[in-house]
Amino acid sequence: MKSCYLINTPFAILVLDDDGKPFSKFIYEHFPDSYIKIESGKDSKEAKLLIDFLKEQGIKKVSTNDPFLQALLLENGIKCVLEPGSKPARTVRRNLAGYLRKVGLKVERLDERIIEASIALTRRNISESFSDKSNYVIQLVNYLEIIEKSLNNLAMGLRACYSLHFPELDDLLEEHQLYMKGVLSVGIRSDVKLKRLVEYGIDRKKAERILKVARSSVGGDFEPHHLEPLIHLAEAWLKLNEATLSLERTIIKIMKEIAPNLCSIINPLVAAKLLSEAGGLSKLASMPSSTIQVLGAQKALFAHLRGKGPPPKHGVIFQVREIRTSPKRLRGKVARMFASKIAIAARVDYFGGEYIGDKLKMEIEKRLADLQGVSNA
């Protein structure tokens, strides 16, 4: 026999001849665990027996209805073609009980056991999905964005409240984190101390400026108990901000584990945002570079398609430092170049290829130098 067709069922792997008649079987020892192993792309006792059988028989053409079984055979050096909609597959599906009887398998409560196998397989797929680190990264990125927006809103609200007491501090400490430290260190404006300002990490020159301005502030006078809630909120804000930094460190760590090539050419946080926009590493790896380039710029893209604006040159990847700091006339070219390298890196990371991050980085640096040289010529 030169060819055969393999049908993977929850109970056994059926081997059909050229005429579609079953002539051999490999019964799963443990139902439904052995079947689920195959559907997970893992070797099993039955798969090994099947591979030995095919090699002994010298069968040169093998077809199957199961992509996971095909992958196992290909890994073991057996050429196998995937034909899920072929006539043998349709025939077996219509009369599974009859085919199982032909190979000596009598399955009681067939429909119930098929449902049982389907439920077990679904549970395994759900479990794998929950265990997928790229899905975890997506949730962390979404949560990070929520926290960052909340921190910004809380900071703006606290500034508005505290400015009634010390309005000049709003201009002296523009960064939210420093402003919160300023609120904690100043407290009541009349009690401000230079030493306390410096202890909270405020630059000495700026601390001296705050001390001087506090003495002549036009802000209203408040009692300590009036400002106590704001001081507590400033302290809570700083703790939440520190938790956000911890969240960012976790995202960076996971991204370096699952996408080392991608993280070698762009900031891991930007890589994580790309992953989130794409819907996972698998989807990012399947995207063309032109799509990657405008990920996150959907509103601008649809506005352009409606004739209400120019096409976007970049989306999330604008946060890549080299793109953001490039001259405006070169940003489109730099964004296209980065998008193509991101596509390559994502595919290598997803399909488990070797580390090529350093090579990609060198190619990017060379291309940036060429673009800069042409621009200056």
Contacts in CASP RR format, 6 or more apart in sequence:
PFRMAT RR
TARGET T0000
AUTHOR 0000-0000-0000
METHOD contacts of the structure
MODEL  1
MKSCYLINTPFAILVLDDDGKPFSKFIYEHFPDSYIKIESGKDSKEAKLL
IDFLKEQGIKKVSTNDPFLQALLLENGIKCVLEPGSKPARTVRRNLAGYL
RKVGLKVERLDERIIEASIALTRRNISESFSDKSNYVIQLVNYLEIIEKS
LNNLAMGLRACYSLHFPELDDLLEEHQLYMKGVLSVGIRSDVKLKRLVEY
GIDRKKAERILKVARSSVGGDFEPHHLEPLIHLAEAWLKLNEATLSLERT
IIKIMKEIAPNLCSIINPLVAAKLLSEAGGLSKLASMPSSTIQVLGAQKA
LFAHLRGKGPPPKHGVIFQVREIRTSPKRLRGKVARMFASKIAIAARVDY
FGGEYIGDKLKMEIEKRLADLQGVSNA
1 17 0 8 1.000
1 18 0 8 1.000
1 57 0 8 1.000
1 59 0 8 1.000
2 18 0 8 1.000
2 59 0 8 1.000
2 60 0 8 1.000
2 61 0 8 1.000
3 18 0 8 1.000
3 59 0 8 1.000
3 60 0 8 1.000
3 61 0 8 1.000
3 62 0 8 1.000
3 63 0 8 1.000
4 15 0 8 1.000
4 16 0 8 1.000
4 17 0 8 1.000
4 18 0 8 1.000
4 54 0 8 1.000
4 59 0 8 1.000
4 61 0 8 1.000
4 62 0 8 1.000
4 63 0 8 1.000
5 15 0 8 1.000
5 16 0 8 1.000
5 20 0 8 1.000
5 62 0 8 1.000
5 63 0 8 1.000
5 64 0 8 1.000
5 65 0 8 1.000
5 83 0 8 1.000
5 86 0 8 1.000
5 88 0 8 1.000
5 89 0 8 1.000
6 13 0 8 1.000
6 14 0 8 1.000
6 15 0 8 1.000
6 16 0 8 1.000
6 50 0 8 1.000
6 62 0 8 1.000
6 63 0 8 1.000
6 64 0 8 1.000
6 65 0 8 1.000
6 66 0 8 1.000
6 69 0 8 1.000
6 80 0 8 1.000
7 13 0 8 1.000
7 14 0 8 1.000
7 16 0 8 1.000
7 64 0 8 1.000
7 65 0 8 1.000
7 66 0 8 1.000
7 88 0 8 1.000
7 89 0 8 1.000
7 92 0 8 1.000
7 99 0 8 1.000
8 35 0 8 1.000
8 38 0 8 1.000
8 39 0 8 1.000
8 64 0 8 1.000
8 65 0 8 1.000
8 66 0 8 1.000
8 68 0 8 1.000
8 69 0 8 1.000
9 35 0 8 1.000
9 92 0 8 1.000
9 96 0 8 1.000
9 100 0 8 1.000
10 28 0 8 1.000
10 31 0 8 1.000
10 32 0 8 1.000
10 35 0 8 1.000
10 113 0 8 1.000
10 114 0 8 1.000
10 117 0 8 1.000
10 118 0 8 1.000
11 27 0 8 1.000
11 28 0 8 1.000
11 31 0 8 1.000
11 35 0 8 1.000
11 100 0 8 1.000
11 105 0 8 1.000
11 107 0 8 1.000
11 113 0 8 1.000
12 25 0 8 1.000
12 26 0 8 1.000
12 27 0 8 1.000
12 28 0 8 1.000
12 46 0 8 1.000
12 100 0 8 1.000
12 103 0 8 1.000
12 105 0 8 1.000
13 25 0 8 1.000
13 26 0 8 1.000
13 28 0 8 1.000
13 38 0 8 1.000
13 46 0 8 1.000
13 47 0 8 1.000
13 50 0 8 1.000
13 69 0 8 1.000
14 22 0 8 1.000
14 24 0 8 1.000
14 25 0 8 1.000
14 92 0 8 1.000
14 99 0 8 1.000
14 100 0 8 1.000
14 103 0 8 1.000
15 22 0 8 1.000
15 23 0 8 1.000
15 24 0 8 1.000
15 25 0 8 1.000
15 26 0 8 1.000
15 50 0 8 1.000
15 53 0 8 1.000
16 22 0 8 1.000
16 23 0 8 1.000
16 88 0 8 1.000
16 92 0 8 1.000
17 23 0 8 1.000
20 88 0 8 1.000
20 91 0 8 1.000
21 102 0 8 1.000
22 99 0 8 1.000
22 102 0 8 1.000
22 103 0 8 1.000
24 53 0 8 1.000
24 103 0 8 1.000
25 103 0 8 1.000
25 104 0 8 1.000
25 105 0 8 1.000
26 46 0 8 1.000
26 47 0 8 1.000
26 49 0 8 1.000
26 50 0 8 1.000
26 53 0 8 1.000
27 46 0 8 1.000
27 105 0 8 1.000
28 34 0 8 1.000
28 35 0 8 1.000
28 44 0 8 1.000
28 46 0 8 1.000
29 45 0 8 1.000
29 46 0 8 1.000
31 113 0 8 1.000
31 117 0 8 1.000
32 113 0 8 1.000
32 116 0 8 1.000
32 117 0 8 1.000
32 120 0 8 1.000
32 121 0 8 1.000
33 120 0 8 1.000
34 44 0 8 1.000
34 45 0 8 1.000
34 46 0 8 1.000
35 117 0 8 1.000
35 121 0 8 1.000
36 117 0 8 1.000
36 120 0 8 1.000
36 121 0 8 1.000
36 124 0 8 1.000
37 43 0 8 1.000
37 44 0 8 1.000
37 47 0 8 1.000
38 44 0 8 1.000
38 46 0 8 1.000
38 47 0 8 1.000
38 66 0 8 1.000
38 68 0 8 1.000
38 69 0 8 1.000
38 72 0 8 1.000
39 66 0 8 1.000
39 68 0 8 1.000
39 121 0 8 1.000
39 124 0 8 1.000
40 68 0 8 1.000
40 124 0 8 1.000
40 128 0 8 1.000
41 68 0 8 1.000
41 71 0 8 1.000
41 72 0 8 1.000
43 72 0 8 1.000
47 69 0 8 1.000
47 72 0 8 1.000
51 72 0 8 1.000
51 73 0 8 1.000
51 76 0 8 1.000
51 78 0 8 1.000
54 62 0 8 1.000
54 73 0 8 1.000
54 78 0 8 1.000
55 78 0 8 1.000
60 79 0 8 1.000
61 79 0 8 1.000
61 81 0 8 1.000
62 73 0 8 1.000
62 78 0 8 1.000
62 79 0 8 1.000
62 80 0 8 1.000
62 81 0 8 1.000
63 80 0 8 1.000
63 81 0 8 1.000
63 82 0 8 1.000
63 83 0 8 1.000
63 86 0 8 1.000
64 70 0 8 1.000
64 73 0 8 1.000
64 80 0 8 1.000
64 81 0 8 1.000
64 82 0 8 1.000
64 83 0 8 1.000
65 82 0 8 1.000
65 83 0 8 1.000
65 84 0 8 1.000
65 85 0 8 1.000
65 86 0 8 1.000
65 88 0 8 1.000
65 89 0 8 1.000
66 82 0 8 1.000
66 84 0 8 1.000
67 82 0 8 1.000
67 84 0 8 1.000
69 80 0 8 1.000
70 80 0 8 1.000
70 81 0 8 1.000
70 82 0 8 1.000
73 79 0 8 1.000
73 80 0 8 1.000
74 80 0 8 1.000
83 89 0 8 1.000
92 99 0 8 1.000
96 110 0 8 1.000
96 114 0 8 1.000
97 107 0 8 1.000
97 110 0 8 1.000
100 106 0 8 1.000
100 107 0 8 1.000
100 110 0 8 1.000
107 113 0 8 1.000
129 135 0 8 1.000
133 254 0 8 1.000
133 257 0 8 1.000
133 258 0 8 1.000
134 258 0 8 1.000
134 275 0 8 1.000
134 279 0 8 1.000
134 280 0 8 1.000
134 281 0 8 1.000
134 282 0 8 1.000
135 280 0 8 1.000
136 254 0 8 1.000
137 251 0 8 1.000
137 254 0 8 1.000
137 255 0 8 1.000
137 258 0 8 1.000
137 272 0 8 1.000
137 275 0 8 1.000
137 276 0 8 1.000
137 280 0 8 1.000
138 275 0 8 1.000
138 276 0 8 1.000
138 279 0 8 1.000
138 280 0 8 1.000
140 247 0 8 1.000
140 250 0 8 1.000
140 251 0 8 1.000
140 254 0 8 1.000
140 272 0 8 1.000
141 251 0 8 1.000
141 272 0 8 1.000
141 273 0 8 1.000
141 275 0 8 1.000
141 276 0 8 1.000
142 276 0 8 1.000
143 247 0 8 1.000
144 244 0 8 1.000
144 247 0 8 1.000
144 248 0 8 1.000
144 251 0 8 1.000
147 240 0 8 1.000
147 243 0 8 1.000
147 244 0 8 1.000
147 247 0 8 1.000
148 244 0 8 1.000
150 240 0 8 1.000
151 176 0 8 1.000
151 237 0 8 1.000
151 240 0 8 1.000
151 241 0 8 1.000
151 244 0 8 1.000
152 176 0 8 1.000
154 233 0 8 1.000
154 237 0 8 1.000
155 176 0 8 1.000
155 179 0 8 1.000
155 180 0 8 1.000
155 237 0 8 1.000
158 179 0 8 1.000
158 180 0 8 1.000
158 183 0 8 1.000
158 230 0 8 1.000
158 233 0 8 1.000
158 234 0 8 1.000
158 237 0 8 1.000
159 170 0 8 1.000
159 179 0 8 1.000
161 230 0 8 1.000
162 169 0 8 1.000
162 183 0 8 1.000
162 227 0 8 1.000
162 230 0 8 1.000
163 169 0 8 1.000
163 170 0 8 1.000
164 219 0 8 1.000
164 220 0 8 1.000
164 222 0 8 1.000
165 189 0 8 1.000
165 219 0 8 1.000
165 220 0 8 1.000
165 221 0 8 1.000
165 222 0 8 1.000
165 227 0 8 1.000
166 186 0 8 1.000
166 189 0 8 1.000
166 214 0 8 1.000
166 217 0 8 1.000
166 219 0 8 1.000
167 217 0 8 1.000
167 218 0 8 1.000
167 219 0 8 1.000
168 213 0 8 1.000
168 214 0 8 1.000
168 217 0 8 1.000
168 218 0 8 1.000
169 179 0 8 1.000
169 182 0 8 1.000
169 183 0 8 1.000
169 186 0 8 1.000
169 210 0 8 1.000
169 213 0 8 1.000
170 179 0 8 1.000
172 206 0 8 1.000
172 209 0 8 1.000
172 210 0 8 1.000
172 213 0 8 1.000
173 179 0 8 1.000
173 181 0 8 1.000
173 182 0 8 1.000
173 202 0 8 1.000
173 206 0 8 1.000
173 210 0 8 1.000
176 237 0 8 1.000
176 241 0 8 1.000
177 238 0 8 1.000
177 241 0 8 1.000
178 202 0 8 1.000
180 234 0 8 1.000
180 235 0 8 1.000
180 237 0 8 1.000
180 238 0 8 1.000
180 241 0 8 1.000
181 200 0 8 1.000
181 201 0 8 1.000
181 202 0 8 1.000
181 234 0 8 1.000
181 238 0 8 1.000
182 197 0 8 1.000
182 200 0 8 1.000
182 202 0 8 1.000
182 210 0 8 1.000
182 234 0 8 1.000
183 230 0 8 1.000
183 231 0 8 1.000
183 234 0 8 1.000
184 200 0 8 1.000
184 231 0 8 1.000
184 234 0 8 1.000
184 235 0 8 1.000
184 238 0 8 1.000
185 192 0 8 1.000
185 196 0 8 1.000
185 197 0 8 1.000
185 199 0 8 1.000
185 200 0 8 1.000
185 202 0 8 1.000
186 192 0 8 1.000
186 197 0 8 1.000
186 210 0 8 1.000
186 214 0 8 1.000
187 224 0 8 1.000
187 227 0 8 1.000
187 231 0 8 1.000
188 222 0 8 1.000
188 224 0 8 1.000
188 227 0 8 1.000
189 214 0 8 1.000
189 217 0 8 1.000
189 219 0 8 1.000
190 214 0 8 1.000
190 221 0 8 1.000
192 210 0 8 1.000
192 211 0 8 1.000
192 214 0 8 1.000
193 211 0 8 1.000
194 204 0 8 1.000
194 207 0 8 1.000
194 208 0 8 1.000
194 211 0 8 1.000
197 207 0 8 1.000
197 210 0 8 1.000
197 211 0 8 1.000
198 204 0 8 1.000
198 207 0 8 1.000
202 210 0 8 1.000
248 269 0 8 1.000
251 268 0 8 1.000
251 269 0 8 1.000
251 272 0 8 1.000
252 263 0 8 1.000
252 268 0 8 1.000
252 269 0 8 1.000
252 272 0 8 1.000
255 262 0 8 1.000
255 263 0 8 1.000
255 268 0 8 1.000
255 269 0 8 1.000
255 271 0 8 1.000
255 272 0 8 1.000
255 275 0 8 1.000
256 263 0 8 1.000
256 268 0 8 1.000
258 281 0 8 1.000
258 349 0 8 1.000
259 271 0 8 1.000
259 275 0 8 1.000
259 281 0 8 1.000
259 345 0 8 1.000
259 346 0 8 1.000
259 349 0 8 1.000
260 349 0 8 1.000
260 355 0 8 1.000
260 357 0 8 1.000
261 344 0 8 1.000
261 345 0 8 1.000
261 346 0 8 1.000
261 348 0 8 1.000
261 349 0 8 1.000
261 355 0 8 1.000
261 356 0 8 1.000
261 357 0 8 1.000
261 360 0 8 1.000
262 271 0 8 1.000
262 274 0 8 1.000
262 342 0 8 1.000
262 345 0 8 1.000
262 346 0 8 1.000
262 349 0 8 1.000
263 271 0 8 1.000
264 345 0 8 1.000
264 355 0 8 1.000
264 357 0 8 1.000
264 358 0 8 1.000
264 360 0 8 1.000
264 361 0 8 1.000
265 338 0 8 1.000
265 341 0 8 1.000
265 342 0 8 1.000
265 345 0 8 1.000
265 357 0 8 1.000
265 360 0 8 1.000
265 361 0 8 1.000
265 364 0 8 1.000
266 274 0 8 1.000
266 317 0 8 1.000
266 320 0 8 1.000
266 338 0 8 1.000
266 342 0 8 1.000
267 319 0 8 1.000
267 320 0 8 1.000
267 321 0 8 1.000
270 316 0 8 1.000
270 317 0 8 1.000
270 319 0 8 1.000
270 320 0 8 1.000
273 316 0 8 1.000
273 319 0 8 1.000
274 284 0 8 1.000
274 292 0 8 1.000
274 295 0 8 1.000
274 316 0 8 1.000
274 317 0 8 1.000
274 342 0 8 1.000
275 281 0 8 1.000
275 284 0 8 1.000
277 295 0 8 1.000
277 296 0 8 1.000
277 316 0 8 1.000
278 284 0 8 1.000
278 287 0 8 1.000
278 292 0 8 1.000
278 295 0 8 1.000
281 346 0 8 1.000
281 349 0 8 1.000
281 350 0 8 1.000
282 350 0 8 1.000
284 292 0 8 1.000
284 342 0 8 1.000
284 346 0 8 1.000
284 350 0 8 1.000
285 343 0 8 1.000
285 346 0 8 1.000
285 347 0 8 1.000
285 349 0 8 1.000
285 350 0 8 1.000
285 351 0 8 1.000
287 295 0 8 1.000
287 343 0 8 1.000
287 346 0 8 1.000
288 343 0 8 1.000
289 336 0 8 1.000
289 339 0 8 1.000
289 340 0 8 1.000
289 342 0 8 1.000
289 343 0 8 1.000
290 339 0 8 1.000
292 317 0 8 1.000
292 339 0 8 1.000
292 342 0 8 1.000
292 343 0 8 1.000
292 346 0 8 1.000
293 313 0 8 1.000
293 314 0 8 1.000
293 315 0 8 1.000
293 317 0 8 1.000
293 335 0 8 1.000
293 336 0 8 1.000
293 338 0 8 1.000
293 339 0 8 1.000
294 300 0 8 1.000
294 301 0 8 1.000
294 312 0 8 1.000
294 313 0 8 1.000
294 314 0 8 1.000
294 315 0 8 1.000
295 315 0 8 1.000
295 316 0 8 1.000
295 317 0 8 1.000
296 315 0 8 1.000
296 316 0 8 1.000
297 312 0 8 1.000
297 314 0 8 1.000
297 315 0 8 1.000
297 316 0 8 1.000
300 309 0 8 1.000
300 311 0 8 1.000
300 312 0 8 1.000
301 311 0 8 1.000
301 312 0 8 1.000
303 309 0 8 1.000
304 310 0 8 1.000
304 311 0 8 1.000
304 312 0 8 1.000
313 331 0 8 1.000
313 332 0 8 1.000
313 335 0 8 1.000
314 323 0 8 1.000
314 331 0 8 1.000
314 332 0 8 1.000
314 335 0 8 1.000
317 323 0 8 1.000
317 335 0 8 1.000
317 338 0 8 1.000
317 339 0 8 1.000
317 342 0 8 1.000
318 324 0 8 1.000
318 331 0 8 1.000
318 335 0 8 1.000
320 338 0 8 1.000
322 334 0 8 1.000
322 338 0 8 1.000
322 364 0 8 1.000
322 368 0 8 1.000
323 331 0 8 1.000
323 334 0 8 1.000
323 335 0 8 1.000
323 338 0 8 1.000
326 334 0 8 1.000
327 375 0 8 1.000
329 375 0 8 1.000
330 371 0 8 1.000
330 372 0 8 1.000
330 375 0 8 1.000
333 371 0 8 1.000
334 368 0 8 1.000
334 371 0 8 1.000
337 364 0 8 1.000
337 367 0 8 1.000
337 368 0 8 1.000
337 371 0 8 1.000
338 364 0 8 1.000
341 360 0 8 1.000
341 363 0 8 1.000
341 364 0 8 1.000
344 356 0 8 1.000
344 360 0 8 1.000
345 356 0 8 1.000
345 357 0 8 1.000
345 360 0 8 1.000
348 354 0 8 1.000
348 356 0 8 1.000
END
